[in-house]
Structures are given as C-alpha cells and as structure tokens.
Amino acid sequence: MAIDKHKTKQFLKEVDELVETLIPEKYKDTVQRVLIGPALKELEELIDESRPPVFYLVGRSGHGKSSLINALSNQKVAEVGDIKPQTAESVDYLITFPEQYATWRVVDSRGLFETTPPEGKEPIDTTQKVIQDINKYKVDIILHVISAPEVRNLAHDLEVFSKILNETKRSLGVELPVIVVLTKPDTLGNPREWPPKEYPRKAALILELLEYMGKEVLKSDYESLDKNFPYKGILLKNDQYVAVIPVTSLWEDLWNIETLSLFIGDKLPKSALLDYAQAQGRKALLKKISNSLIKRFSLIAGGIGVTPIPVGDIFILTPLQILMIAIIGGLSCRPVSIKTAKEYLTAAGINLGTAAGLREAARAVLKIVAPGLGHAISGAIAAAGTYGIGKAAEYYFFEGVVKKPKEFYADFDFKKELKEHGE
C-alpha cells in the first residue's frame, strides 16, 4: 500500500464531515480558517500536485546507468520499462510502480559522449541536444554516472559537461542540481576486499578518488557527506556539481544506495518528492517526509494561538491531528483513512469520543512549554501537543513501537520553527 491520490480525496471529505459533527458551531469558522484550510493547502502541494520526478542520466555506455536506476527504484525495472526512443541519442523511460501509485521518468542521454574520445572535443550539436532535452522533459535532477576505475581517464567528460551546463544556464535560465555517481567502487584495488567498512585499504582508495574528483577535476571546496564514513561521498561547494557519491548498484551487491537516495530526495522539488519516495519504499526517506509534515502541521496547530481557546476545548485540534496521523500512516504504507488514525489513537490510549487524552496532552504541554499561562492555549502549547502526537504516531506506524506523545513535547521549539519557515 501507499498514498493513493484518488482515495485520499475521499478521506479529506470525511475530515470535513468530522468537523461538521465534532466541532461546535462557534468554533467551526476558526477550525476551517486556521487549521483545516492551511493543512489542506500543505497536502495539496504534497499529494494533489505531485508528479513523477524526471531524472536525466549522463554517462558512457557500460558505466552502470541501468543498474543504478534498478538500485534506486528498488526494483528490476530498467529492462522491462516502457521504452520509447525519442531521438538518435536519448531514450525516454516511463517507469511505473502500480502498487506504490508512483511513476518515474528517466531520460538516458545515451550517445552524448559516445562519439567523443575521452580527451577529444565534443561535437558541435551536443550542447544544443542537452538544452533541448532539459527543456523538453522539464528535468529535475541530473545524474552523471562514471565508473570509478575510469575516472582519471574521463575527467575530460566532466569538463565538457560543465561547459554544457554553463550554456544551458545561459540559454534556459535553469540551474539544475548535478550529482556525480561513481559506480563500481568495489573494483578499485583488490575486488575481493569488500565492503569498505571491513577493509580500511578499500575505504582509503575510495576516499582518495573522491578527493581527486573534488580537488583536481572539479576544482571545488568540499566536505564529507557523512563525517563518520567520509568515503560515502562529498558535498561540493561548486556552482554546478553538488555532490560526488560512490555506489555499488549490482542487484546482488548494493552499497551506499541509501546515501544517494536521501541526497536526491533533498534536491528534488516538493512536487516530485512523493512519487520518488513511494516508488522506493525506503523507510528513511518516507520518515523524512513524515517529519517535515509533522513540523508543518504543528506550526499550523500553533496558529490557534491567535484565538485563545480554553484547555477544555482542546478537542478542536482533533480534525487536524487525525488528518496528520492518517497521512503519516499512509507514508508507512497503510491506507489513508480515519480508521488508520483511530488504530494509532487506540494503541496510544487516546479516546476520541471524549478527547480526554488530548486535553491531558494540553495540560502536560502547559507545564513543559509554557508554565504560568493558565488555561489559555498559546500557539506553543497547540504546536508542541500536535508535534508530540505526530512523532508518537510516526514511531507507531514506522517502528511498531507505542510511545506517549508527552515524550516529544519538549522537542519542538515553536519560535525556532516559526523563524525557519519565515512565519
């Protein structure tokens, strides 16, 4: 299961009905204006406006572009996808994931370097071809795939493509994130010494290659993506290339795909993130979306602070929180429904009928976040309470662990989040 856009629309209607039946008339306008309206706008960006991510692959034949797509998508899709040749040089793949309600578009610019010797000059029409492709397919991100053992021979390819990107930016006004993906790092040195965590010499060879790429080839300052494991990739301070990440993408021997997957997720526009994440079904990436959603809904809940509400009426936050809980459940591959939300609330011992659990949460937040405010619910209390419920729901759906919302109340810095989101 995953978030089905069509069924989610029906769920949103149920939330509206919940507002009608649960919320007293005197609060309905406030709930719709301050809570449900902003929440639906947030979900509209994430779900209703979601679209397939578009990847543009650059690299020579045999360097592992197809296996990379299989590894990223977590399925063997490259061989069986619907392939439609668009030009002599490029192939457009439309890859569908029916069970995940997701689609990817992958454009393989095969032939881009095939007619160019590693040290030679690119054909005159190569630049225009890339510009046409990027404009035609509305590319989100470029993956420049290079076999690790060939890097020193193909440094010229990177220089050529850098020139192409400059021209693309001038012609289209588009600056796309470009990631260098180094495939086959296991073949550096002794292929039998793998994985690098167990073989310090192999780890050192990979790190040496990364440093060579950053310093000598791309002439950029850089830092490690993972301070604990610096051989997992470098973040570039470069106008064009944003990172160099080594991966092993053979189906039987995957390595460092999670690092690449999460980094791509950071660089994709919000509209392409849901299809990207659901297709892979990777818990870390889906939890990242969940955490972002929890923070946004918590800030929305904080908006109730502009209309002081007695603690006894905290239940007016219930529709917003049910909405949030159900979407978190959907991200964890459950149906997006009130039933899913109730599953968590029941496990957590929160009684929707009386909203007693939510009132207790408000009282606890009152003590932790804003002592001395009496019975008025400040924005900080509503936000922290919603954050606690969201994080507890996340643990339940993703980890199968029941935690109390109060364990998370103090983790939400309302003022800091407001500042970061410009609100």
C-alpha atoms as one frame of an Amber mdcrd trajectory, in Angstrom:
protein
   0.000   0.000   0.000   0.908   3.661  -0.382  -0.848   7.017  -0.620  -3.476
   6.680  -3.334  -4.321  10.202  -4.507  -7.874   9.279  -5.521  -8.756   7.588
  -2.229  -7.141  10.424  -0.281  -9.698  12.831  -1.735 -12.469  10.716  -0.207
 -10.674  10.788   3.139 -10.473  14.585   3.025 -14.252  14.684   2.605 -14.544
  12.517   5.722 -12.408  15.021   7.634 -14.785  17.801   6.585 -17.681  15.705
   7.881 -15.769  15.221  11.134 -15.507  18.979  11.535 -19.238  19.288  10.974
 -20.160  16.641  13.549 -17.420  17.136  16.170 -16.788  20.881  16.304 -19.324
  23.216  17.950 -20.762  25.881  15.694 -18.901  28.679  17.475 -15.531  27.157
  16.519 -16.229  25.844  13.019 -15.121  29.001  11.235 -11.892  29.150  13.263
 -11.126  25.470  12.647 -11.684  25.769   8.894  -9.785  29.041   8.544  -6.861
  28.479  10.904  -6.430  24.694  10.864  -8.082  22.718   8.075  -7.555  25.280
   5.303  -3.760  25.585   5.772  -3.466  21.804   6.304  -5.267  21.051   3.044
  -3.021  23.514   1.236   0.015  21.659   2.616  -1.397  18.306   1.477  -2.322
  19.742  -1.900   1.354  20.544  -2.506   2.456  17.115  -1.325  -0.280  14.917
  -2.834  -2.650  16.593  -5.300   0.114  18.445  -7.149   2.551  15.525  -7.017
   4.063  14.373 -10.285   6.758  11.960 -11.488  10.358  13.023 -10.838  12.384
  13.474 -14.024  15.974  12.218 -13.999  18.459  12.943 -16.758  21.255  10.375
 -16.982  24.608  11.258 -18.463  27.491   8.859 -18.926  29.133   6.425 -21.264
  27.697   3.010 -22.095  28.701   0.246 -19.735  29.189   2.501 -16.722  26.106
   1.200 -14.917  23.235   3.592 -15.661  20.588   0.862 -15.952  21.683  -0.962
 -12.812  21.728   2.380 -10.972  18.075   3.018 -11.836  17.195  -0.515 -10.705
  19.013   0.029  -7.423  17.404   3.427  -6.781  13.915   2.236  -7.630  14.403
  -0.890  -5.524  13.061  -2.950  -8.421  14.400  -4.514 -11.586  12.636  -2.040
 -13.845  15.174  -0.837 -16.398  14.909  -3.957 -18.562  11.108  -4.081 -18.614
  10.099  -0.422 -18.580   8.092   1.139 -21.383  10.904   2.404 -23.601  10.193
   4.939 -26.308  13.173   6.130 -28.342  12.784   9.877 -28.783  15.931  10.739
 -30.731  19.059   9.060 -32.002  20.838   9.968 -28.788  18.268   9.871 -25.993
  15.891   7.211 -24.675  12.872   8.146 -22.572  11.843   5.609 -19.901   8.451
   5.890 -18.213   8.714   3.573 -15.217   5.527   2.810 -13.315   5.111   1.388
  -9.805   1.406   0.425  -9.702   1.366  -0.886  -6.129   3.026   2.328  -4.903
   0.847   4.647  -7.045   4.031   6.184  -8.414   5.770   6.892 -11.708   9.305
   7.961 -12.636  10.575   9.446 -15.854  14.180   8.676 -16.738  15.874  10.160
 -19.790  19.076   8.379 -20.772  21.192  10.686 -22.921  22.976   7.719 -24.448
  25.375   8.671 -27.165  26.158  12.034 -25.580  29.823  11.109 -25.167  29.946
   8.007 -27.331  31.174   9.875 -30.406  33.693  11.840 -28.366  37.079  10.372
 -27.411  37.800  10.828 -23.669  40.306  13.565 -24.472  38.601  14.921 -27.585
  36.322  17.858 -28.354  32.570  17.436 -28.098  30.516  17.548 -31.326  29.073
  20.975 -32.072  25.451  19.848 -31.684  25.966  18.120 -28.307  25.294  21.258
 -26.282  22.100  22.021 -28.189  20.948  18.420 -27.752  21.244  18.657 -23.967
  19.484  22.036 -23.922  16.637  20.580 -25.994  16.331  17.556 -23.702  16.290
  19.581 -20.490  13.723  21.955 -21.925  11.566  19.192 -23.414  11.462  16.855
 -20.416  11.489  19.517 -17.667  14.356  17.745 -15.918  14.533  17.874 -12.103
  17.984  16.452 -11.475  20.971  15.206 -13.483  22.916  12.079 -12.566  26.357
  11.930 -14.196  27.314   8.262 -13.987  31.003   7.352 -14.195  32.695   4.052
 -13.487  35.109   4.650 -10.589  38.089   2.872 -12.237  37.662   5.129 -15.309
  37.515   8.494 -13.530  41.072   9.550 -14.276  40.541   8.727 -17.962  37.199
  10.505 -18.189  37.934  13.746 -16.347  37.530  15.442 -19.720  33.882  14.317
 -19.859  33.237  16.255 -16.671  34.909  19.344 -18.100  32.865  19.069 -21.301
  29.613  18.648 -19.431  30.475  21.596 -17.206  30.648  23.769 -20.327  27.325
  22.351 -21.485  25.733  23.228 -18.139  27.032  26.791 -18.401  25.414  27.165
 -21.797  22.201  25.546 -20.543  22.013  28.046 -17.703  22.563  30.940 -20.109
  20.006  29.683 -22.636  17.252  28.446 -20.331  17.976  30.293 -17.108  17.916
  26.877 -15.421  20.461  25.697 -12.871  19.834  22.019 -12.191  21.480  20.018
  -9.414  24.032  17.581 -10.849  25.306  14.601  -8.883  28.344  12.611  -9.975
  27.585   8.963  -9.234  30.704   6.785  -9.112  29.743   3.196  -9.890  31.863
   0.070  -9.395  33.993   1.391  -6.492  34.369  -2.231  -5.372  36.700  -2.838
  -8.329  39.247  -0.303  -7.090  42.314  -2.187  -5.855  41.523  -5.761  -4.867
  37.855  -6.535  -5.796  37.743  -9.210  -3.094  38.222  -6.587  -0.385  34.628
  -5.525   0.155  32.749  -3.809   1.779  34.948  -0.791   2.640  33.816  -0.776
   6.264  35.648  -4.069   6.709  38.661  -3.200   4.551  40.430   0.054   5.511
  42.581  -0.026   2.373  39.492  -0.097   0.110  37.917   2.726   2.115  41.099
   4.773   1.679  41.116   4.194  -2.107  37.520   5.386  -2.426  38.209   8.467
  -0.299  41.329   9.225  -2.359  39.240   9.110  -5.540  36.602  11.405  -4.035
  39.255  13.916  -3.017  40.776  13.764  -6.504  37.344  14.437  -8.032  36.656
  17.390  -5.782  40.076  18.992  -5.735  41.684  18.168  -9.087  38.826  17.560
 -11.508  36.012  19.800 -10.294  38.349  22.262  -8.529  35.931  22.751  -5.686
  35.999  23.003  -1.932  34.135  20.096  -0.380  33.178  18.370   2.826  32.188
  14.807   3.707  28.523  13.872   3.454  28.993  11.554   6.424  31.637  12.584
   8.946  31.739   9.057  10.382  32.221   7.438   6.973  33.917  10.023   4.713
  34.237   7.532   1.851  30.435   7.595   1.380  30.551  10.839  -0.603  31.451
  14.511  -0.670  29.309  17.629  -0.761  30.726  20.136  -3.249  30.765  23.895
  -2.935  30.502  24.172  -6.686  28.216  26.209  -8.942  27.195  23.124 -10.918
  28.019  19.768  -9.377  26.521  19.396  -5.903  27.996  16.074  -4.782  30.075
  13.038  -5.691  28.648   9.793  -4.313  30.093   6.293  -4.867  27.668   3.361
  -5.076  27.658  -0.309  -5.909  24.461  -0.884  -7.847  24.677  -4.552  -8.823
  21.426  -6.127  -7.651  23.216  -8.803  -5.635  25.657  -6.362  -4.040  24.122
  -2.950  -3.286  26.140  -0.425  -1.317  25.607   3.232  -0.354  22.359   3.468
  -2.334  20.585   4.852   0.745  23.034   7.785   0.898  22.375   8.628  -2.752
  18.630   8.132  -2.373  18.336  10.512   0.575  20.527  13.127  -1.113  18.403
  13.055  -4.278  15.321  13.475  -2.096  16.849  16.640  -0.630  17.393  18.098
  -4.092  14.056  17.260  -5.716  11.258  19.848  -5.797   8.407  19.149  -3.393
   6.052  18.278  -6.242   8.230  15.320  -7.280   9.041  14.002  -3.815   6.036
  11.765  -3.093   6.305   9.703  -6.292  10.048   9.421  -5.780   9.799   8.237
  -2.170   6.827   5.904  -2.561   8.369   4.126  -5.538  11.345   3.102  -3.431
   9.532   2.330  -0.218  12.640   3.286   1.746  11.748   3.887   5.383  14.407
   6.564   5.940  13.172   8.709   3.052   9.478   8.286   3.898  10.185   9.153
   7.541  11.954  12.276   6.372   8.785  13.382   4.574   6.760  12.409   7.639
   8.952  14.506   9.947   8.644  17.529   7.674   4.861  17.079   7.567   4.641
  16.822  11.369   6.536  20.102  11.764   4.302  21.868   9.248   1.107  20.597
  10.887   2.462  21.567  14.303   3.029  25.123  13.082  -0.486  25.141  11.648
  -1.814  23.988  15.028   0.164  26.834  16.591  -1.951  29.231  14.562  -4.764
  28.615  17.014  -2.795  30.804  19.410  -4.259  33.863  17.677  -7.648  32.773
  19.048  -7.237  31.769  22.725  -9.243  28.606  23.428  -9.912  27.112  26.897
  -7.996  23.912  27.654 -11.302  22.075  27.971 -11.943  22.771  24.278  -8.604
  21.436  23.026 -10.572  18.861  21.032 -10.971  21.419  18.238  -7.463  20.336
  17.165  -8.732  16.777  16.671  -9.604  17.001  12.924  -6.175  18.476  12.146
  -4.409  15.801  14.159  -6.473  12.985  12.615  -5.542  14.360   9.205  -1.856
  14.362  10.161  -1.926  10.887  11.720  -3.658   9.339   8.700  -1.117  10.806
   6.273   1.766   9.530   8.438   0.088   6.119   8.307  -0.168   6.437   4.531
   3.546   7.188   4.248   4.200   3.978   6.189   2.157   2.073   3.567  -1.213
   1.918   5.333  -4.476   3.209   3.849  -5.033   6.926   4.357  -8.231   6.811
   6.404  -9.841   7.721   9.688  -9.629   4.010  10.542  -5.830   4.218  10.265
  -5.772   7.253  12.547  -8.023   5.513  15.073  -5.715   2.489  15.043  -2.912
   4.631  16.423  -5.125   6.603  18.827  -6.476   3.374  20.276  -2.978   1.935
  20.688  -1.858   5.161  22.387  -4.891   5.136  24.707  -6.353   8.382  23.370
 -10.159   8.445  23.494 -11.540  10.418  20.574 -15.054  10.256  21.950 -14.246
  12.415  24.963 -10.978  13.940  23.705  -9.755  13.401  27.274  -6.393  12.208
  26.029  -5.889  15.354  24.016  -6.893  17.521  26.954  -4.372  15.716  29.130
  -1.758  16.323  26.434  -2.549  20.037  26.543  -2.147  20.143  30.315   1.194
  18.341  30.095   2.411  20.710  27.391   1.273  23.616  29.514   3.655  22.511
  32.263   6.587  21.763  29.973   6.382  24.507  27.380   4.621  27.473  28.897
   4.137  27.323  32.677   2.129  30.181  34.113  -0.171  30.702  31.131  -3.179
  29.357  32.996  -5.936  27.818  30.889  -5.285  29.775  27.688  -3.851  27.654
  24.896  -0.931  29.507  23.390   0.387  28.722  19.930   3.365  26.992  21.543
   1.135  24.606  23.500  -1.015  23.658  20.500   2.075  23.208  18.324   4.030
  21.115  20.816   0.993  18.960  21.575   0.434  18.270  17.888   4.132  17.586
  17.378   4.112  15.051  20.218   1.117  13.223  18.764   2.705  13.234  15.306
   6.064  11.864  16.449   4.402   9.212  18.591   2.268   8.200  15.592   5.399
   8.055  13.449   7.039   5.646  15.895   3.908   3.516  15.917   3.495   3.275
  12.149   7.134   3.040  11.116   8.662   1.158  14.057   5.708  -0.660  15.600
   6.526   0.989  18.936   3.917   2.683  21.146   5.262   5.869  22.729   3.445
   8.546  24.663   3.109  11.958  22.952   4.419  13.650  26.106   7.849  12.105
  25.382   8.198  14.543  22.468   6.535  17.768  23.673   9.767  19.418  24.773
  11.494  18.573  21.449   9.542  21.149  19.452  10.949  24.667  19.501   7.987
  26.712  18.312   9.825  30.013  17.940  12.735  28.414  16.104  10.441  26.591
  13.662   8.467  29.772  13.009  11.677  31.595  12.193  12.972  28.832   9.907
   9.717  28.743   7.975   9.508  32.529   7.774   6.241  32.708   9.662
